[in-house]
Each structure stands twice: as C-alpha cells, then as structure tokens.
C-alpha cells in the first residue's frame, strides 16, 4: 500500500526512506504532471524533442512523485510498499496545463485542490529531497519507464525550480550527474526477444510479461511499483542489468545518450560537484537542511 507523503509527514517519511535504502538500493521512479502545452511530433529529431521537453517542464509544475525501493531480488520493504509525494506547487486555476490531462488525473483519484492545501512546497524542500532521495553516495540504481519527463521534472524539483539546461548535451550530462546508473525499461524493451518492434505502454508491457498490475494507474506511487516489477521480470528473463547498451539511455534520446557516454561531461551551473549541485531558488541549502530535517 502506498504511503502518501504531504507536509505533515514528509520529515518522518524521508527518514524511513533513508533507513530502507541501506538494504534496498534500487529506486523505481514515476511522476505525474499536468500534461503538455507543446506536443512533439513523432518524427522530431532528438534535439527538437528535448527543446519541447524543456519548454514544457520549465513552464509547468510537478504534481506527484512516486518511489518504490527494492533489492536485487525484487523484494520491497513490505508487500506493495511505495511512496507518493504530493506537491502543492500546481494550482489548476492558475498554472499552464492540458485540460484532457487534468481530467484524466482527477478520474484517477488526484485531489488537486487538496494538494494545494496539504501538499509539499517543492522549492522549500528541494535541497532536502535531493540529499535524501538523489544523493549518489547511496549507490542507487534508478529505474523509469519512458523516463525523459520523469528525469526532467526530478531535476527541476531538486534544483529548486531551475530551468533545464539549454542544450541536449548539457541535459544528458546533468542527468548523468544526478542519477548515475539509470534504466529506462521502455528503451530496453526495444531490444528484448518477443518485445522488440512493438510499442508498449506500461500497463500493456506488464500484461505482456504477466507481471502483477497496480490497482491505481496514473497514481505515481503505484506506477513506480509496476515499473519495479516489470524491471525485475525483464532482468530475470533477459539478463539486462549491467549491459552498456541499456545503462543511462533514455527512450527517445537513444542516439544522443549513447554518443555522450564516452564524451566529457558538459558543465552546467546548477549541476556541479561530485555528487551535488546548487539550488536555484528558495531556502539556501544549509539553512534548509537545518530547518527541515
């Protein structure tokens, strides 16, 4: 069952997450956000695709972050364990959104007005979230499904709302700094016998692999739980882990991600240091850590 994280319990739940990460180093991620205000044609180049990602993410707000921790055997801290971080930053009456996407989220159980009242201030908590969830010293392995927007929104979140890097090259380098080892299972599916040559959404891929389904699609925590289960089944069937063609390659940016693996990391002012990066706005890092931990 998902643990819902809001302002009242975020400190306690981040503490619990840190405790569990010592034994569960895999992290499945999913995000929910208010759709797209600029769509991307199927035939777009990777540079054009990233330009649209930057346009959308820079102008829009994250609604929800889902996290599932699991170990090398696919076990979670308890059956159905996952966390759902609800953010207060998105105001449906004020901020850009897709009406169709908002309707889908509401039908899926999202209380957008309740998030405004009780959710987490993303800018205020950005440095704490970075240190607790995305510090590479934990040696975590991150797993996504069609994770380009998930990665982009996480990067915006943990830099306090900083705009995404200006170029695709900088974005890929910054993502490598933040996540280290990351798998995008939609990309991996393109190279697996019986799955290649076909396009899958997460639900359809889980069905194809006969993986137990979550009961709340379009809720980030439950989608992250499905991602963890699909990844473990793919790992069992196809021996994917550690294969360089899969590590740190995002679906839709395959050519650029693969080409950048052996090139020097591009510098970007908000992504510096061995593990960390600077905050863009909000409470300065040191004061934020003292006040909210």
C-alpha positions in Angstrom: 0.0 0.0 0.0 1.3 3.5 -0.9 2.4 5.9 1.8 1.0 9.3 1.0 3.6 12.0 1.8 2.5 15.6 2.5 3.8 18.4 4.6 2.8 16.9 7.9 4.8 13.7 7.5 7.5 14.4 5.0 10.3 14.6 7.5 9.4 11.2 9.1 8.9 9.5 5.7 12.2 10.8 4.3 13.9 9.4 7.4 12.2 6.0 6.8 13.2 6.0 3.2 16.9 6.7 4.1 16.8 3.8 6.6 15.4 1.4 4.0 17.9 2.5 1.3 20.6 0.7 3.1 19.1 -2.6 2.2 17.1 -1.6 -0.9 19.3 0.2 -3.4 17.1 0.1 -6.4 14.7 3.1 -6.9 11.8 3.0 -9.3 10.5 6.4 -10.2 7.4 7.9 -11.7 5.9 11.4 -11.9 2.6 12.9 -12.6 2.3 16.4 -14.1 -0.4 18.4 -15.9 0.2 17.2 -19.4 1.9 19.1 -22.2 1.4 22.6 -23.6 3.7 21.9 -26.5 3.4 18.5 -28.1 6.2 16.7 -30.0 5.8 15.2 -33.5 6.7 11.5 -33.8 9.3 12.4 -36.4 11.0 15.1 -34.4 14.8 15.0 -34.0 16.3 14.3 -30.6 17.3 18.0 -30.3 13.7 19.0 -31.2 12.3 16.6 -28.7 14.5 17.9 -25.9 13.5 21.5 -26.8 9.9 20.6 -26.3 10.7 18.9 -23.0 12.5 22.0 -21.8 9.6 24.2 -23.0 7.0 22.2 -21.1 8.9 21.4 -17.9 10.3 25.0 -17.5 6.7 26.3 -17.6 4.8 23.6 -15.7 4.6 22.2 -12.2 5.1 18.8 -10.8 2.1 17.3 -9.2 3.3 14.0 -7.8 6.5 11.9 -7.4 6.2 8.1 -6.8 9.1 6.0 -5.4 9.4 2.3 -4.9 12.5 0.8 -3.2 13.5 -2.8 -4.0 16.5 -5.0 -3.8 18.4 -7.2 -6.3 15.8 -9.9 -5.8 12.8 -7.6 -6.4 11.8 -7.6 -2.8 10.4 -4.4 -1.3 10.4 -3.3 2.4 6.9 -4.7 2.7 4.3 -6.1 0.3 3.1 -3.3 -2.0 5.5 -0.8 -0.5 5.7 2.5 -2.3 5.7 6.3 -1.5 3.7 9.0 -3.1 4.9 12.6 -2.7 2.1 15.2 -3.3 3.2 18.7 -4.1 1.4 22.0 -3.5 3.1 23.9 -6.3 0.5 23.3 -9.1 -2.6 25.5 -9.0 -5.1 24.2 -11.6 -6.8 27.6 -11.8 -3.6 29.4 -12.5 -0.8 27.3 -14.0 -0.5 26.0 -17.5 -2.0 22.6 -18.1 -3.7 20.3 -20.5 -7.4 20.1 -19.7 -7.5 16.5 -21.0 -4.6 15.5 -18.7 -6.2 17.2 -15.7 -9.5 15.3 -16.3 -7.6 12.0 -16.5 -5.8 12.8 -13.3 -9.0 13.7 -11.5 -10.6 10.5 -12.7 -7.6 8.6 -11.4 -8.1 9.9 -7.9 -6.0 13.0 -7.7 -7.2 15.7 -5.3 -5.5 18.7 -6.9 -7.2 21.2 -4.5 -6.2 19.1 -1.5 -2.6 19.1 -2.7 -2.7 22.9 -2.7 -3.8 22.8 1.0 -1.7 20.0 2.3 1.0 19.2 -0.2 4.7 19.8 -0.1 6.3 23.1 -1.2 8.7 21.8 -3.8 11.0 24.8 -3.7 11.3 24.8 0.1 12.1 21.1 0.3 14.2 20.8 -2.8 17.6 20.5 -1.1 16.3 18.0 1.5 14.7 15.9 -1.2 18.0 16.0 -3.2 20.0 14.9 -0.2 17.6 12.2 0.9 16.5 10.8 -2.4 19.1 11.6 -5.1 22.5 11.8 -3.4 24.7 9.5 -5.5 26.7 8.4 -2.4 23.9 5.9 -1.8 25.0 4.0 -4.9 21.4 3.7 -6.0 20.2 2.3 -9.3 17.2 4.2 -10.7 14.6 2.7 -13.0 12.0 4.5 -15.1 9.5 3.8 -17.9 9.6 6.3 -20.8 11.5 8.4 -18.3 12.5 11.5 -20.2 9.9 13.7 -18.5 10.3 11.9 -15.1 14.0 12.7 -15.2 13.4 16.3 -16.3 10.9 17.0 -13.5 13.1 15.4 -10.9 16.0 17.6 -12.0 13.8 20.7 -11.8 12.5 19.7 -8.4 15.8 19.1 -6.7 17.3 22.3 -8.0 14.5 24.4 -6.6 12.9 25.2 -9.9 15.9 25.9 -12.0 15.3 25.9 -15.8 16.5 22.8 -17.5 19.9 23.0 -19.3 19.8 25.0 -22.5 21.1 22.1 -24.7 20.5 18.4 -25.1 24.2 17.8 -24.4 24.1 19.7 -21.1 20.9 17.9 -20.1 22.3 14.4 -20.7 25.4 15.3 -18.7 23.4 16.8 -15.9 21.2 13.7 -15.8 24.2 11.5 -15.5 25.5 13.6 -12.6 22.2 13.4 -10.7 21.2 9.7 -11.4 24.4 7.8 -12.1 23.1 4.4 -13.2 19.6 4.6 -14.6 17.5 2.2 -16.7 14.6 3.2 -18.9 12.6 0.0 -19.5 10.7 1.3 -22.5 14.1 1.6 -24.2 15.2 -1.8 -23.0 12.0 -3.5 -24.3 13.1 -2.5 -27.9 16.0 -5.0 -27.6 14.3 -7.9 -25.9 13.1 -11.0 -27.9 9.4 -11.0 -28.2 9.1 -7.3 -27.3 11.2 -5.7 -30.0 9.5 -4.0 -32.9 6.4 -3.2 -30.8 5.3 -0.1 -28.9 4.2 -0.7 -25.3 2.6 1.5 -22.6 3.5 0.4 -19.0 0.2 -1.4 -18.5 0.5 -3.3 -21.8 4.1 -4.2 -21.1 3.2 -5.6 -17.7 0.5 -7.7 -19.2 2.8 -9.0 -21.9 5.3 -10.1 -19.2 2.5 -11.4 -16.9 3.5 -9.1 -14.1 1.1 -8.2 -11.3 -0.7 -5.0 -12.1 -1.1 -2.0 -9.8 -4.7 -1.0 -9.0 -4.3 2.7 -9.4 -2.9 3.7 -12.8 -1.8 7.3 -13.2 -1.0 7.5 -9.5 2.8 7.9 -9.3 3.5 5.5 -6.4 1.6 2.6 -7.9 3.1 3.2 -11.3 6.5 3.2 -9.8 5.6 -0.2 -8.1 4.6 -1.5 -11.6 7.9 -0.3 -13.0 9.9 -2.1 -10.3 8.0 -5.4 -11.0 8.4 -5.1 -14.8 12.1 -4.3 -14.4 12.7 -7.4 -12.2 10.8 -9.6 -14.7 12.8 -8.3 -17.6 16.0 -8.7 -15.6 15.1 -12.3 -14.9 14.2 -13.1 -18.5 16.7 -11.1 -20.5 19.7 -10.6 -18.2 19.7 -6.9 -18.9 21.4 -5.5 -15.8 24.9 -4.1 -16.5 24.5 -4.2 -20.3 26.1 -1.0 -21.5 23.5 -0.6 -24.3 20.9 -0.1 -21.6 22.6 1.9 -18.9 21.7 5.6 -18.7 19.9 5.6 -22.1 16.5 7.4 -22.1 13.8 6.3 -24.6 13.5 8.9 -27.3 17.1 10.2 -26.8 18.9 6.9 -27.6 21.4 8.2 -30.1 22.4 11.2 -28.0 22.6 9.3 -24.7 24.8 6.6 -26.3 27.0 9.1 -28.1 27.6 11.1 -24.9 28.7 8.1 -22.7 32.4 8.4 -23.6 32.4 12.2 -24.1 33.4 14.7 -21.3 30.5 15.9 -19.1 29.2 19.3 -20.1 29.3 21.9 -17.4 26.0 23.5 -16.2 25.9 25.9 -13.3 23.2 24.2 -11.4 24.8 20.7 -11.6 28.2 20.9 -10.0 30.5 18.9 -7.7 31.0 15.2 -7.5 27.5 14.4 -6.2 25.7 17.7 -5.6 24.5 20.8 -7.3 23.5 24.3 -6.4 20.0 25.4 -5.5 18.3 27.8 -7.9 15.8 29.5 -5.6 14.2 29.2 -2.2 15.8 28.4 1.1 19.7 28.2 0.8 20.9 24.6 1.1 22.5 24.8 4.6 19.6 26.6 6.3 17.1 24.3 4.5 18.8 21.2 5.9 18.9 22.6 9.4 15.3 23.7 9.4 13.6 20.8 7.8 15.4 17.6 8.8 
